[in-house]
Amino acid sequence: MIFGARSISRMAGLHPDLKKVMDQAILATDLDFTVLEGVRTLERQKQMVESGASTTLNSRHLDGHAVDIAPFVGGEVRWDWPLYYKLAVIVKAAAKTVNVPIEWGGDWKTFKDGPHWQLPWAKYP
């Protein structure tokens, strides 16, 4: 599979290592996915916090170190968790293939965020 024009445009400004992971994942997947959001403005991040979709104003999205992706099935974005778990296996394998550490919001203990992927703070301050 390949990314469509909308996903490509939404990855503008991402850290090259994160983009490398996404590019590898889309090539290796049998589950199509779309890029929902890459770099955010502070204003957009404030909106995300206000809506409950995020809990921090110190988001990795602000500096291109995070991306939100979602399974795309039957021409639509899907929100059911089993698909996110399947996608997580694909993205983690892609990150390993390109030797880039990655964190998934679905692995977080307190605020599960299935679409969210980020480069770790410790390796990418």
LINKAHU-V201587 format. One line per field, one symbol per residue. psi: psi as a letter, one per 20 degrees, with the letter a starting at -180 (. if undefined). Layout:
psi=???
This chain:
psi=rrqrhggghiipiqphhghgggggghhiqjoqrqpgpdpqrhgghgggghijirjqilqihhjjjqqpqqqopkjqpqjphhhhgghgggghhggggjlpqqqphiiqhhnpngippqpqghhm.
